[in-house]
Structures are given as structure tokens and as C-alpha cells.
Amino acid sequence: MQFLILQLLCLSAVQATVHLDRNLAYRSPFFSRDTRAIHKRYAQHARRQMAVTDATKFDDEHYPTFYGADFSNVKPFVWSGGVNFTHSVASGDPFDTSVLLWTRAVPVASNGQLPDQSVPVCISFEIHTTPTLSGRPVDSGEAFTSYDVDFTLKVEAKNLKADTKYFYRFADCTNPKTVSPIGATRTISGPNTPANQVNGGKPLTFAVFSCSFFQNGWFNAYGVAAHNTSADIFIHLGDYYYEPSDGGKGASIGRQALGRETATIHDYRLRLNQYRTDQSLVTAHQNAPWITVWVSRLMDDHEVADQAWKAGTANSNDSASGCTFSPSGACFTDRKLAAVRAYHEWMPIRQVDVDDKLRIWRNFQVGKLLDLTMLDTRQYDRDVTDLYYNTVINSIAAFDERSLMGAVQEKWLTDTLSESKSRGAVWRVIGQQIVFTQLNLGGFFDLDAWDGYRAHRSRVVNYLYDHDITNTVILSGDSHANWVSDLARANDTKNYDPVTGKGAIGVEFAGTAVTSSSGFSDGPGPAPADDASRQLVAINTDLQWSEMFYRGFFTFTADEKTLTATYYAMNTTNTPNLDFFKSAEFVVKAGDNRLSRPVAGGKIGAGALKSAGGK
């Protein structure tokens, strides 16, 4: 029998690595081992066990092994002590024929012992078109996970139909009765689907989020979106988690962060682990696919650390002295690589280019209805930003050579916009982290936003005008406040009329935070924030609505004729609840390239409008 197992170990090496390769978490950027090396470690462990173990002591039960054969004596070499799906399920990056499915399957220490690091966990998956998972699955398979990737599992469900809702589940290969919760997901339309046939001819809705700080409140916005909207796809624009271990209300609301300020792979995994226990976030991930860009304080500017750029952050860089800035003592690059790896392990996101490990900018062609273009305006070749202690950024903000995203990504963006126009897509939606429109905040500007890269912003806006790229909608986060603007050249009152919107080339919808605070959100009420908003809409030409008190999110719903953005405000984030109200709603008509007048229908539930007039 030992000879048979050794033969199977050798003959099935390729098949075993397939089980490893199917788990895309092993392809996380900066993961130090390839799957062949991991399989070799598994096989060596199996041989050691056979050298000292009498196979007759094990029950001769039939079950699928991680080698793809059916023989019971391999049981000691695949974990069969039970698993716990600790963080439910998630899905993301939907295409027209595939979608990523995610879970975490942690071994159960039934006898007080966890498996040796060389023992993998085998998990199966199945995806169906019915919520009861009846009938034959559309796709199914098995894959390994292990301590190497924090027991996360990320697989691609393939051969799916476009524009279709699906339901999926994971199970323990060695005990199929141990299953995960059932998740819901969907595919998008094929690129050539006519705009009026996308989503079966019904409007398509996206929910948009940013900036969820665990210590500062409960993630009620995610729950409201999952339970109280018809959102088909969730978008996250950054700061999905934060790197500090303190700050916010923390202890007073039962939301203290575990661990220290994030620096190592263990730190980032622990932080993601804790964030993903919030029930509203669990539900949101379970109910719809997500499309994300960097999320925490060393990736966005918090997925890695605060105020990140390509060579450092506000409290770390790679110089001798810079490595001492962070309380962790870690240098910037070490933190960055650890954060990227953990992000790809824990998030249902595709690795866009295996040769460009930091690239997350990518495009989704949703029929001929829209292109959703996701940018990285935080990490990828970003020139130095405002680090609090450097006081020169305002003096160099308008320099032509300054770039927010690097030359390669900038060229890709303009090419993508032109391709979208050429292929006949109605809308061009750009998802990115920071406020695009110029915002005079009362004599100063946020130099960590596009206001710190003014020439680069001008190049983007000029490209839209010069190439007649119409129906452009920019989505933004990061600022912890709501801003809605017509998109035009900064301070151009000659060609753009803020009353009618004539002369604009698009719109920007910037959303507030899920929980992160603004300068007004912790105050006694919305009145001071609304007063400040009235001042800001008065002095900023393009800005049409401002709201700075409430935490929340927004949705946008698109069909071939209109795009409607609806803003949702949470009444409180101090307790877990689903209490909300709609603070404003905006309409954009295809071909108008501006907010429809009267803006927000002349009615809002919070904040301040520039004007309800115009035609």
C-alpha cells in the first residue's frame, strides 16, 4: 500500500499542483513560493508520515483526495479534522463568462491540534442558477488552501452565461456536509450587448463606498445597501480598512482594533480578519459581486499607510531615518509588499498582470451601456503628495511633470476612454479614490487629492474636450464628505455656466465615508456642516452640492437614456442598525454632459445646493 501511495504521489504531482493553482490566492503578488514548491513540501510530509505510520490504523473510507484519486490511505496527508468557514463567502470582478468566488476555510482543532503546515485543506465549490443549488452545477471543482495564504480560497467560476445571477457554495472535500453559507453573484453583459438589452433591459445599479474605519463606527452603510437597495454590483473606492490600531471611538462603542499599526503580513491579515467580521460587511459581500481598488491605509492611503505615494507614506519611507517613522519600525517597501499580498489573499480581485504586480487599474465593458474604468490614484507611480511635514507641495502642484498615476496608466486611461467611445458605449464611468474637481476649502486646497496634481487633472479634462469624450462620470471617495459637481476646466466661467451647466463635459459624484469622520461628523448636529457647505458651493464654480455631516454611500443606476445617483445618509453608526434616509438624488441625461436642472430636483435632505434653478 505504501508503494501504491508513493506511485500516486509521483504520478499525480501535476494534478496536485492543479488543485493549488486553482486557488488564485497562491498567485498573490509577492508571494514567495510557487505551487510546485508547496506541492513538494506536501509530498515530503506525506513520505515522512508513511515512514512511521501504519496505514491499517486509518479507516478505509472513500472520499476525494487532493491528488484527484480515490484512496483512503491519503487521509493523513489532507486535513480531515473539519473546517470552519470563518468569514462566510464573497465574489468579485465579474466578467461576462466568469466571476471570482472567495471564502476562508480554517481547520478546526477538534483535539487541540491544528494540522502541520505541510498538510493542505481541500475545499470544493459549486455554482448554480437557482438559490437552492438544485440540479447540475454550472461549474464546480476542488482547490487547496493552507497557512501559506491564511487559509483563504479564491477560485474563478467559468463557463457562465452573461448577465445572469448565480448562487454558489463551498464545502469541505473530506466531509461534504460541512458547507459555507450560500452566496449570490452575477456576471455582466458581453461587450457587444446593445445598451437597451443590458441587464435584461432593466436599469443596472451600482452601490459605491469608501473609507470604512472600524474603530469609528459600525459599517451600517453596507447593510443598508444590501437590504434596502437594488444594487447589482458593489464598488469600493479605497480605505476598505485602516492601518492604525487607535483612533476613533473604539472602546466606547465596542470597536477596538486588534493588534498594532499594520506593518507585517500577520498585521495586515489580522486587520482584514477583524474588519470582515462586521455583519453588514459580511452580508454585503455575500449578496453581490464587488469591484474594488486599494482599500486600507497603506494601499489607498490607508490600505498600506497614511498619505501613500510611490516611495513612502506620511510615517514611513525607505531611508535610514524613514524606517523609524512608523511605530512598527518597518520600512515602506516591506509594508507595501505585505499589504499587497494580504489584500489579494482576502479580496475577490483579479491580478491584472502577473508581470506588473502592483497594477490594479482595469476596465469592465458592461455591454454597450457603459465602461467602468477603475484607476489607481494612490500607489502606482504617484509622485510625492502632502505628507503633513513637507510644505512645498502647493508650490509644485501645478508643475507639468507631476503625475498622480504615472505615464503608463495615464496613457492607458486615455486609450480606454477613446476605445469606449469608438465601440459605442453610452457611459464612461471612472472609479478612483480621490476628489477630482477643484475644491477651494476656504482659502486652502486638499493637496492629497487632484488639487495637488493640477496639470495632470488639466490633461485629463482637456482630453475629454479635445476628443469629444461625452457622458463621462467620475466616482470619488477619500474626503469623508459628499460633493457633486459638473465636470469642467477649473475656474472656467467663460465656457462653463454653473447655473445651467452648459459647457460641462461630464459630472463627478464624490461620496462620503462609511464610518470615517469629517471635521463636522462628530459634532452636535448637521447645522454647522450645512452652513459650511453653503459657503463652499458659493465659492466653488463647478460644485453643485456639498454635505459633510452624515456617514453613508451612494448608488448610481444607468440605462441608455439616464444615469441617476442617489445618496444615502446613516442616522448613526454608533450602533449596528439599518436606519437611513435619502439625502439627495441627481439625474444626468445621456448627451447633456451635466447635472440635470434643477439640480437634485431642487430638493435635498441634507447639505447645501448651489442653486435649484437653471434649465
N, C-alpha and C positions, 0 to 999 in steps of 0.2 A: 504494500500500500504506500509506503514512504517513497518507493521508486516511482510509482504512478504519479504521486503528487509532485515529485521533482520534475518528471517529464512534463506535467501540465504547467508547472511554474515556468519552464523554459519555453514550451510551445505557445503559451498564452501571454507572453510578455507584451506583444503588440496589442492584444485585446485589453490587457490590463491598463496599458497607458491610454487606450481609448477612453476608459472609464475616468481616468484622471483628466485627460484633455477635454472631456465633455463638461467638466466643471470649469467655467471661464474664470473663476476666482484664482485659479492657478496661473492665469495669464496676466494677473495684475501687474502693472508697471513696477519695475524694480524688485520683483520677486526673484530671489537669488538662485533658486533651483529650477531646472526644467523637470517635466514629469517623468522622464526616463530615470533621472537620478532618484526621484521619490519612489518609483516602482522598484528600483534596485534595492533601496532600503527596506521596502516591504518584503521583497523576496528573501533578502538576507535574514530578516527577522523570522520568516517562516522556516527557513532551513535550520536556524538555531533552535526553534521550538521543536522541530521534528527530531532533532538530535537528542533531546532529553525527554520527549513526551511520548507516552504510549497512546496511540490513536484509538485503541479499544476502549479507553475511558470516556470517549465522547459519544453522545447519542447519534445514531445513524439516521438523521432526519434529512429529508430532501428540501433544499432551498437554493435559490440562485446565489452564486458566489461572485466575488468581484473579478474572477478570472473569466466569467462568462460560461463556465461549466457547471454541472450539477453533481457535486460530490460532497458528502458531509464532512470529510476529514479536513477540509479547509476552514472549518468553523473557527479554530483557534486564531486564524490569521485575518479574519474580518470581524469587526466588533459586532457581537450579537447579544450584548447585555442590555440593550434598549437605548432609545434616544429620546430627547425632548426637543420639540420644535419651539425653541425659546422665544422667537420673535415673529411668530406667525409666518406670513408669506408676503411677497411683493413682486411687482413686474415693472418693466420699463423699456424705453427705447423701441416702441412698436414700429415695425415696417409693414408693408402690405402682405408679406408672406411669413413673417416670423415676429417673435417678441421674446424678450428675456424674462425668465422666471427665477425667483430668488427665495431662499429660505436659510435658516440656520439650524443645524441638527447636532446638538451637543450630546455626547454619550452620557448615559445615566449610570452613576456609580452605585449600583444596587448593593454591592458588598463592600462599599467604602473605597473601591479602587477604580480608577479610570484606566482606559487602555494605554498600553505602551505607545509612545509617539510613532512607532512604526506600524501600528495597526490602524487601517483606514476604516471609515464609516461609509457604508454603501446606502445610498438613497435613490429611490425610484421616483419618477414623475409621470403624470398623465394629464392631458389637456383635452377638454370636450367642448361641445357647443351647448350642452344643457347644464343647468345648475345642479342637477342630481348626479352628474357624471355618468349617466346611463349610456348604454351602447358602447361601441368600439371607440377608443380614444383616437383623436385626430393625429396625435403624436404622443410618444411615450419613450421611456428609456431609463437607464440607470447611470449613476455617476458617483464618484468618491468625493469625500471631503475628509479633512484631518486637521490636526492642530496647526499645520503649516499655514492655513488660511482661516484660522479662528473658527473652524467648523462651519464656515459659510459655504453655500452652494448656489451657483449661478449657471443656469443652462439656457440654451436657446431652443425654444419650441419652433419647429419648422413645418413647412408644407401646409401652412394655414391659408385660409381664404381671406381676401382683402375685405376691409370694412365689416368685420364680423366680431361679435362679442364671444368670448370664451371663458371657460371655468377650468381651474386646474387645482391639483393637489399633489403633495409629496407623501412618501411612505418609507418606512424602514424596510430595506430589502430582505432582512433576515426575519422580520415579523411584520407582514403587510397590514396587520390590524392596527399598528401604530402609525397614525396618519396626522398630517398637518391640517389646519383649517383650510377650507376651500376658498380660493381667491378668484376674483373676477378681473378680466383684462380684455383687450381688444386689439385688432390690427387697424391700420389706417388704409385709406384708399390707394390704389395704384396710381402712379404719376399721371397716367393719361385719362383717368376718370373725369368726365365732364363735371364742371363745378356744381351744376344743379343736381348731380347724382351722388355726390359725396355724402356719406353717412345715410344712404338710402333716401336722399332728397330732403333730409331734415337738417336744421342748423347744427353745427358742431360746436361744442362748448369746451373751453379750457379753463381750469382754475389756476391762478397764479399766486405764488407765495415767495416770501423771502424772510430771512432774519428771525430764526427761532432760537431764543436764548432760554435754556432750561430753567436756570435759577430765577428768571424774571416772570415766569407765569406758566400756566397750563396751555397746551397747544390747541385751544378750542377752535381756532380757525380751520384746522384740518378736519375736525369733526363736523363742523357746520358745512363745509364744502362736500363732505362725503354723504351727509344725511339730508341736507336742505337745498342742494343744487342738483342740476342735471349734468354736471361736469363729466365729460367723456375721458379727458386726459388731464393730469395734474402736471404743472410746470413749477420747478423751483429755481429761483434766480440767484441763490447763494446765501451763505451763512445758515446752512441747514443745521449746523452745530457750531459751538463756540469753544475756543481753546482754554480760557481761564477757568480756574477752579472756584473763584469767588465772584462777588458782584451780584447785582440784582437783589431780589427779595429773599431768595434762597430759603434759609431756615424758617422764616416767618410763614411761609406757605407750603412747607414740606417739600422743597425742591432743591436741596443742596446737591451740588455736583460731586460725583465720586472722583477720587484721585487728585493729582496735582495738575498744574498747567501742562497741556499736552506737549510732548517732545519725542517720545519713542513710539514704536509700533504698538506696544502694550497700552500706552496712554491713549492713543487715538482709537484703538479698538474698544477700550473701556468707555470712552466718551460716547462713541456711536452706540454701544451696547445700552447705555443708560438712556440716551435720547429715544431710542427705538422701543422703550417700554411705555411711553406715553400712549394712552389708549386711543386718543384721537388720531395720532400719527399711525398707530397700528392699523386702525380702521381705514384710514385714507390709503395706505399702501395696499391693503387687502382688496379694496374696491375698484381700483383703476390703475392703469399704467402711468408711470412718471417719466418725465423728461427733465433732466437736471443739468445745471452747471455747478462748478465748485461750491461746496457747501460747508464751511466752518472757519474758524479764524486762522488758518494758515493756508487755506486754499482760496476761497473767495478771500476776503481779507480776514476771515476767521477760521476757515477750514484748515489753515496752517497756522497763521498768527495774524495779529492786527496790522492793518495798513501794508499788506504784502505787495511787493513788486518783484521783478525777475531776479534780484540779487539780495533781497533782505526783507525785513519787516520793521515795525516800529521798535521791536525789542530784541532783534537778533539779525546778524549777518555772518559772513564767513571770515571776517577779520579776527585777529587775535583778541582784540578788545570786544568785538561784536559778539563773540561766542559767550561772553559773560553777561550780555544784556538781559537775556531771559533768565528767570528764576530757575529754570531747569538746567541751565548750563550747556544746553545743546546749541550747536551751530545751525544756521538757517538751512543749509542744504540737507543736513541729516534730518531735520524736522520735516522739510518739504517732501523728501522721498518717502518717509514713513507715513505721512499724511496721505499722499497719493495712493500708496499701496492699500492702506486701510479703507480709503474711500472706495476704491474699485472692488474690494472684498465685500463691503457692506451695502453698496448701492447697485441697483439693476441698471447699470450703464455699460454701453459697449466701449471697448477700447478701439478708437477710431483708426489708429495707425500704429502697428507694432514697432515701427522704426522711429516713431515720434511719440515718446512715452508720455509727454505732458500735454498732448493735444486732446482736448475735449470739444473743440469747436466743430460743429457738424450741422447738416441740413436735413430736414424732413419734408419731402414733397407729398403733400396731402391732396392727391388728385390735382385738378386744375383750380381747386378752390384757393389753396394757399401754400406758400413755402414757410416753414418755421425754421428760422436760421438762428442757431444757438452759438453765442460768442463766448470767448474767454477774455474778459477785460480786466482780469486780476493778476494772472500769473504768466501768461505766455508772452515773453519778450516785452513786458511792460517796463517802460522807463521809470525812473525813481519818482515816487509820489511824496505827498506830505507825510512826514514821519514825526510830526509834532515838534521835534527839536531842530529840524532843518528849516530855515526861514527863507530860503531862496526860491522856493517853487513858484510863488506868484510872479517873480521877475523872469522866469524862464517858461511859464505856462504857454505862452504864445509862440515859442520857438518852432520853426517849421519842422525840424528834425525830430521833435519829441513824438513818441508813439505810445499809444495805450495798448496796442495788441501786436505790434511787430509788423514788419513789411510783408511777411508771408501770409499771415492771417488777414491783413488789410486787403491784399490783392485777392485772396480767396473770397472775401466778403463782397467786393465789387463785382467779381466774376459771377458769384452766386446770384446777386441781385439782377444782373443782366440776363443770366440764364432763366431766372424766374419770369422775367418779362417776356423773353423770347418764346418760352414754352406756353405762354398764355395763362399763367396763374393770375387769379384775380387779386389776391392779397399777398403782401410780403411782410411777414411778422418777424421781427428781430428780437430775440430774447437775450438779455445781457444784464450784468449785475448792477450798474451804477447809473445815476440820473444823467440823461443826455443833454437836455435843454439847459441853456444858461440860466442860472438862478442867482440873482442878487439877493443875498440873505440879510440885507440891511447894511450894506457897506462892505461886506466880505463875501467870498465865494468858497465853496467846498472844493478844495484843490485835489482831493482824493477822487473826485468824480470827473466827468468830462470837462468841467471848468478848469481843470489842471492840465488839459491837453487840447487847447483851443484850436490850434492849427489842424490837428488830426480830426477834430469834430468838423471843422470847415471843409476838409477834404471829403468827408462822408456826405455832408449836406450838398456840397457843390456837385458831387457825382450824381445824386438824385435829381437835381435840377437839370444838369447838363445832358443827362441821358434819358430824361423824361421817365424816371422810375416812379410810377404813381402807386397810390394805395399802399404806402409804407406805414407800418405801425410798429413803434419801438416799445418794448416792455422793459421796465426797470425796477430795481429794488434798492436795497442797501441803506437808504436815507432814513428809514423808520417813520416816514410820513407819506401822505398821498399828494401827488402832483399830476395834473392833467394839462397838457399843452398842445397847441398847434405846433407843427414842426416847420421851422423857417430859419433863415440865416439870423444869427444873433444880432439884435438891435436894428434890424432892417425894417424901419417904419415906412420906407419909401415904396417897397414892393409888397409888403405884407400889412394887411389891415386887421388888427386884433379884434375889432368889433364884428366884422363879417367873416373873418378867416380867409378872405381872398388873398391869394399869393402864397399860401402854405403849400408844402409838398408832402405832408403826412401828419401824423399825430404821435404823441407819446403818452403812454399810460404807465405811471410810476406808482408802485404800491407801497403801503406801509408794512410794518413788521408783524410777524405772527405774535411775538411777545417782546422783542427788544424795545427799549424805551426811547422816546424822543425827549427833547427838552421840556415838553409840556405834558407827556402822557402820565406822569406820576403826580400831577397837580390836583387840585381840589375839584376840577371840573373842566369842561371844554371851552368856557368863555374866554380865558386868556389866549388859548390856542387859536380860537376863531378870530380874535382881534388881530393877532399876529398874521394870520392868513389873509385878512383883508388888506393889510399893509403890503404883503408880498405880491398879491395878484395886481395891486395897483402899480407897483414899480417894475414888474417884470412883463415885458411886452407880450411874450408868447404864452405865459402862464394863464390858464383859464379857471382852474380850481385848485385850491390848496386845503388840506385838512391834516392836522398834526396831533390830535389828541388820542384817537381810538386806534387800537390794535386790530388787525384783520387781514383781508386779502381781497382780490377782485377776480372776476371771471370775464372772459370775452367770448361772445357767441358770433359765429360767422356763417353767412351764406353768400350766394353770388351777388347779392344786392346791398347788404348792410353788414356792419360789424358793430356789435353793441357791447360796451364794457359796463359791468355792474360792480359797484364797490360795497363790501360788507364790513360792518363795524361790530366788534365784540363788545358787549356791555361791560364785561370784566374778564380778566384772565387770572384772577387770584384764586379761583376755584375751578374745577372741571365742570363745564356746562356747555349748553348749546344756545345760549341767549345772544341774539344778534339783531341788527336792523340794517336795512339798506341805506347807505349814506348818500349815494349818488348814482346816476346812470347816464351814460353818454352814447350817442349814436354817431357813426361815421357812414356815410353813403359812398358806395363804390364810385370812383371817379371824382369825388369832391376834394379829396386830399386835405380835409379839415374836419373839425368837430361840427356836427350839425347845429344850427342855430334855431331857437335859443339854446345855448349850451345847457346840457343836463335837463332840457325841457323847462328851464327856468326854476326848477325846484330841487333842493338838496336837503339832506337830513343832518348835515354837519359841515363844518368848514366854511369857505367863502368862495363865491363866484366872482369873476371879473365883471361879467355883465350877462343879463338874461336876454339882451336884445340881439339885434343882427338878423340877417336873412340868409 
